[in-house]
Amino acid sequence: MVTSRIVDIEGRDRYVLPPHRAIFLGREGPGEELTILACALPVQSQVFENIVECFRKDGPRGVPYDYFDKFHGFMSQCSNIWWGKNLVSCFLPTVPGLTEKLESGITVLDVGCGEGGASILMAKQYPNSRFIGIDICDYAIQQAKGYSIDAEVDNVDFQVMDAHLMPDEWESKFDYVLASDSLHDMAHVGVVLRKITKVLKNGCHMSVLEVNARSDIVDNMSMPFASTFYTNSLFHCMTVSLAADGGEGLGNMWGREKTTAALNEGGFTVIDESVPEGWFNIHYVCIKSDRSTSMTTGRSPTDSATSTRSSKPDN
Ligand SMILES: C[S@@+](CC[C@H](N)C(=O)[O-])C[C@H]1O[C@@H](n2cnc3c(N)ncnc32)[C@H](O)[C@@H]1O
């Protein structure tokens, strides 16, 4: 701590942690979003050897979710800090007409909801609306169910479901979709987006949160925490996607250009793009394009146009 210039040493044996550095070491205070990033280390070290295996020519493509028993807890800590401060007060109001609709009562889908923090907060705030969170991980959904019981909300439902396989009965069921930090983890983002256009009503909005990065690494050289996010991606986001059925392995640093192109190709128009204060993500406010209404069911993962990698990638 001293040689890293975090703690100062006075004389030989007096150690001092200056307040301006202390705020980045605690779980509360202005530095908490940064502190929590350090908690990625135990998650990453769990799969270190498995990641190395993926770099071997005959190694596996990626490391599947089952290997990450600490990930969802880490992720929900990261997200909940920000949701708690901003979801109701700043985030939802940036979607045109949404808070009024939530107050009067609509149906909302949270895609890749993790442990459900955002849906539970919305359910508490908007008792006339109904919220459904889906996630491919059973463990995350069990946690989400437990947290919703603790929060005493009965207008939220969590289901284990692969977003590529949302059922046909859900056609035009939802008035708003939230995809927070989840699209890049999907095996085939194009398939998932086309599914979302099926389940979202015409003229309704989707909020997508993705890391505020560019798609070309050269443009991320001066991005704060770029190396942290690329590392998180290598040790989690990219690898879980690659491990899934021919997954694309976009990773959390797929960046603005690729995200926008995927949203457009998937049947959405981005009507607003902003970086919420104090957060690492871009909020893409999307509306279902007119042309997407004539689209048929998403193609299967194997014939997806965005599925560019069928063999072992050059990590
Ligand atoms: C980075 S986490 C984000 C979780 C949560 N939305 C948040 O903001 O904290 C991505 C989530 O997407 C889920 N996920 C990945 N692939 C999925 C799929 N095909 N269908 C549904 N959920 C998926 C993961 O299990 C994980 O919980």
The ligand as a MOL file (V3000), in Angstrom:
LIG
                    3D

  0  0  0     0  0            999 V3000
M  V30 BEGIN CTAB
M  V30 COUNTS 27 29 0 0 0
M  V30 BEGIN ATOM
M  V30 1 C -23.3550 -8.3770 -17.1550 0
M  V30 2 S -24.7630 -9.1570 -16.5450 0 CHG=1
M  V30 3 C -25.9290 -7.8380 -16.2750 0
M  V30 4 C -26.9730 -8.1750 -15.2460 0
M  V30 5 C -27.9790 -7.0550 -14.9490 0
M  V30 6 N -28.7620 -6.7070 -16.0920 0
M  V30 7 C -27.2580 -5.8430 -14.4110 0
M  V30 8 O -27.3040 -4.7780 -15.0380 0
M  V30 9 O -26.6790 -5.9590 -13.3220 0 CHG=-1
M  V30 10 C -25.4270 -9.9430 -17.9920 0
M  V30 11 C -26.5610 -10.8960 -17.6800 0
M  V30 12 O -27.0660 -11.4560 -18.8880 0
M  V30 13 C -27.3910 -12.8150 -18.6310 0
M  V30 14 N -27.4270 -13.5340 -19.9090 0
M  V30 15 C -26.3810 -13.8460 -20.7150 0
M  V30 16 N -26.7940 -14.5200 -21.7900 0
M  V30 17 C -28.1450 -14.6320 -21.6730 0
M  V30 18 C -29.1490 -15.2120 -22.4910 0
M  V30 19 N -28.8620 -15.8180 -23.6270 0
M  V30 20 N -30.4350 -15.1010 -22.0790 0
M  V30 21 C -30.7550 -14.4850 -20.9150 0
M  V30 22 N -29.8390 -13.9360 -20.0960 0
M  V30 23 C -28.5560 -14.0020 -20.4770 0
M  V30 24 C -26.3030 -13.2750 -17.6780 0
M  V30 25 O -26.6200 -14.4260 -16.9420 0
M  V30 26 C -26.1300 -12.0360 -16.7940 0
M  V30 27 O -26.9610 -12.0790 -15.6540 0
M  V30 END ATOM
M  V30 BEGIN BOND
M  V30 1 1 1 2
M  V30 2 1 2 3
M  V30 3 1 2 10
M  V30 4 1 3 4
M  V30 5 1 4 5
M  V30 6 1 5 6
M  V30 7 1 5 7
M  V30 8 2 7 8
M  V30 9 1 7 9
M  V30 10 1 10 11
M  V30 11 1 11 12
M  V30 12 1 11 26
M  V30 13 1 12 13
M  V30 14 1 13 14
M  V30 15 1 13 24
M  V30 16 1 14 15
M  V30 17 1 14 23
M  V30 18 2 15 16
M  V30 19 1 16 17
M  V30 20 1 17 18
M  V30 21 2 17 23
M  V30 22 1 18 19
M  V30 23 2 18 20
M  V30 24 1 20 21
M  V30 25 2 21 22
M  V30 26 1 22 23
M  V30 27 1 24 25
M  V30 28 1 24 26
M  V30 29 1 26 27
M  V30 END BOND
M  V30 END CTAB
M  END
